[in-house]
Amino acid sequence: MSHPSPVTNTRKADFPIDAQFTERWSPRAYTGEVISEADVMSMLEAARWAPSSNNAQPWRFAVVLRNDPQWDALFATLNPNNQAWAGKAGALVAIASYQLAAKAGTPDLIPNGMHAFDTGAAWAYMAMQAHLNGFSLHGIGGFDKAAGAQVLGLPADHTLQMLATVGKRGDAATLPDALREREAPNARKPLSALAKRGSF
Ligand SMILES: Cc1cc2nc3c(=O)[nH]c(=O)nc-3n(C[C@H](O)[C@H](O)[C@H](O)COP(=O)(O)O)c2cc1C
C-alpha cells in the first residue's frame, strides 16, 4: 500500500473562510483501493441537499466502482491524458443533469434553463463532503461524452456533464513525471479580479 506523500499547501484566502475550502484539492495520484458504495453515497447525500432553481434537483449520478462491470468501458472513454492518471481511482461517478422540469401546477414538463448551473452546485457539495470524509475527488471533463452516455444508458433528455474520479489519495511518485510536478494544490485568481461592487 502506498502512502500519500505530504503536500505543501500554499493556498491563502483573501478573506476569512472555513479551512475546508482551501484544503480541498484535486490530486491525480490514487492508491488503487476500491471504495464502497456507502462511501460514495455519503458524498451524493451531500449533493442531494444542494439548492436548485424551483427545487427541481436536476442532478443525476451513475456510480461505477472500480470492480463494477462498466468500469473498463467507461474508463475507455477518457482522453489519453486522463487515462494516464485516473486508472487508480476507486470509483468513477458520472454526473448528469436532467434538462426538463415540471411546470408549476401542471403535469407538463418544460425546459429547465438552470439544469447545468444547479448540477454544478451539487458537484461542489459532493466534493466538499468527500474531502470532509477523507477522500479525494478529481473531475474529468476530458472524455468522449457520447460514448460515456452509451455505456451508462443516459436518457436523451439528460446531459452528461462530468466524470468524478473518487478515491484515497496516493503517492505522487506513482504518477508520470509531468503530472508528478503538478501534484499539489493550485492557486486562484485574486478575489479583486472576480468580484466588484455595483457592476461587473
Ligand atoms: C468540470 C470540470 C472538468 C475538469 N476536467 C478535467 C480533466 O479533464 N482533466 C484533469 O486533469 N482535470 C480536470 N478538472 C480538474 C480541474 O483542473 C481542477 O479542479 C482545477 O484546476 C482546480 O484545482 P483543484 O480542484 O485542485 O482546486 C476538471 C474540473 C472540473 C470542475
The ligand as an SDF file (V2000), in Angstrom:
LIG
                    3D

 31 33  0  0  0  0  0  0  0  0999 V2000
  -15.9840   20.4210  -14.9490 C   0  0  0  0  0  0  0  0  0  0  0  0
  -14.5390   20.0740  -14.6670 C   0  0  0  0  0  0  0  0  0  0  0  0
  -13.8090   19.3870  -15.6260 C   0  0  0  0  0  0  0  0  0  0  0  0
  -12.4760   19.0270  -15.3730 C   0  0  0  0  0  0  0  0  0  0  0  0
  -11.7840   18.2710  -16.3110 N   0  0  0  0  0  0  0  0  0  0  0  0
  -10.5370   17.8400  -16.0210 C   0  0  0  0  0  0  0  0  0  0  0  0
   -9.8580   16.9530  -16.9170 C   0  0  0  0  0  0  0  0  0  0  0  0
  -10.3890   16.5380  -17.9750 O   0  0  0  0  0  0  0  0  0  0  0  0
   -8.6060   16.5550  -16.5760 N   0  0  0  0  0  0  0  0  0  0  0  0
   -7.9890   16.9710  -15.4250 C   0  0  0  0  0  0  0  0  0  0  0  0
   -6.8540   16.5660  -15.1830 O   0  0  0  0  0  0  0  0  0  0  0  0
   -8.6060   17.8050  -14.5450 N   0  0  0  0  0  0  0  0  0  0  0  0
   -9.8680   18.2460  -14.8180 C   0  0  0  0  0  0  0  0  0  0  0  0
  -10.5300   19.0670  -13.9220 N   0  0  0  0  0  0  0  0  0  0  0  0
   -9.8610   19.4970  -12.6650 C   0  0  0  0  0  0  0  0  0  0  0  0
   -9.5490   20.9970  -12.6480 C   0  0  0  0  0  0  0  0  0  0  0  0
   -8.4500   21.2660  -13.4860 O   0  0  0  0  0  0  0  0  0  0  0  0
   -9.2850   21.4370  -11.1860 C   0  0  0  0  0  0  0  0  0  0  0  0
  -10.4610   21.2770  -10.4320 O   0  0  0  0  0  0  0  0  0  0  0  0
   -8.8370   22.9060  -11.1290 C   0  0  0  0  0  0  0  0  0  0  0  0
   -7.5370   23.0530  -11.6610 O   0  0  0  0  0  0  0  0  0  0  0  0
   -8.8120   23.4340   -9.6880 C   0  0  0  0  0  0  0  0  0  0  0  0
   -7.9770   22.6240   -8.9010 O   0  0  0  0  0  0  0  0  0  0  0  0
   -8.4740   21.9820   -7.5420 P   0  0  0  0  0  0  0  0  0  0  0  0
   -9.7030   21.1510   -7.8420 O   0  0  0  0  0  0  0  0  0  0  0  0
   -7.3150   21.1410   -7.0780 O   0  0  0  0  0  0  0  0  0  0  0  0
   -8.7940   23.0900   -6.5900 O   0  0  0  0  0  0  0  0  0  0  0  0
  -11.8560   19.4090  -14.1460 C   0  0  0  0  0  0  0  0  0  0  0  0
  -12.6180   20.0990  -13.1910 C   0  0  0  0  0  0  0  0  0  0  0  0
  -13.9310   20.4230  -13.4330 C   0  0  0  0  0  0  0  0  0  0  0  0
  -14.7340   21.1280  -12.3570 C   0  0  0  0  0  0  0  0  0  0  0  0
  1  2  1  0
  2  3  1  0
  2 30  2  0
  3  4  2  0
  4  5  1  0
  4 28  1  0
  5  6  2  0
  6  7  1  0
  6 13  1  0
  7  8  2  0
  7  9  1  0
  9 10  1  0
 10 11  2  0
 10 12  1  0
 12 13  2  0
 13 14  1  0
 14 15  1  0
 14 28  1  0
 15 16  1  0
 16 17  1  0
 16 18  1  0
 18 19  1  0
 18 20  1  0
 20 21  1  0
 20 22  1  0
 22 23  1  0
 23 24  1  0
 24 25  2  0
 24 26  1  0
 24 27  1  0
 28 29  2  0
 29 30  1  0
 30 31  1  0
M  END
$$$$
